């Protein structure tokens, strides 16, 4: 019978702890992956897959996934965003985790070009759920939130860039300027021009627009 002072007991205990840690880690990883798959399915279900006969016929021809992505990009370049998005939505479920991020970024870019800002935002947020510091996704989200006038959200993104030691002085100035314009705070706009000379062009554009509006 092993005694707790026996060196063999310590070795067995140590190995048992390693095995237990591995099992727990694998279990947690499995749960996370199941949650990711479930969340991805819910994400896909939010979007309409249009009854597109041409896209369906492409899938029936057993074309490789890489070829499908190139085809989606080609449709996007032609301005046929509907077909491009349909292809991305159809292949999204069959991609591995890293490839999904690329597809989601592509989808966000297409939705942004097509003017579907909220859908573009949802695609980016899906990336950031798993990769909260993805610079490309954060920059796209900044553009989308600018168009949606989500200034508070933009400031949150700027804080993340600060944490990542990214140079975002211009973006900070721009957000403050846009907030002042949105509130029609002319005095604050002038103050910002003194503080940030890089805003000169935006300042001139704003006051030309203001003058035209008052005429």
Secondary structure as GFF3:
##gff-version 3
##sequence-region A 1 215
A	DSSP	alpha_helix	7	46	.	.	.	ID=ss1
A	DSSP	alpha_helix	53	59	.	.	.	ID=ss2
A	DSSP	alpha_helix	65	77	.	.	.	ID=ss3
A	DSSP	alpha_helix	81	92	.	.	.	ID=ss4
A	DSSP	alpha_helix	97	114	.	.	.	ID=ss5
A	DSSP	alpha_helix	117	130	.	.	.	ID=ss6
A	DSSP	alpha_helix	135	147	.	.	.	ID=ss7
A	DSSP	alpha_helix	151	163	.	.	.	ID=ss8
A	DSSP	alpha_helix	169	182	.	.	.	ID=ss9
A	DSSP	alpha_helix	186	195	.	.	.	ID=ss10
A	DSSP	three_ten_helix	197	199	.	.	.	ID=ss11
A	DSSP	alpha_helix	200	214	.	.	.	ID=ss12
###
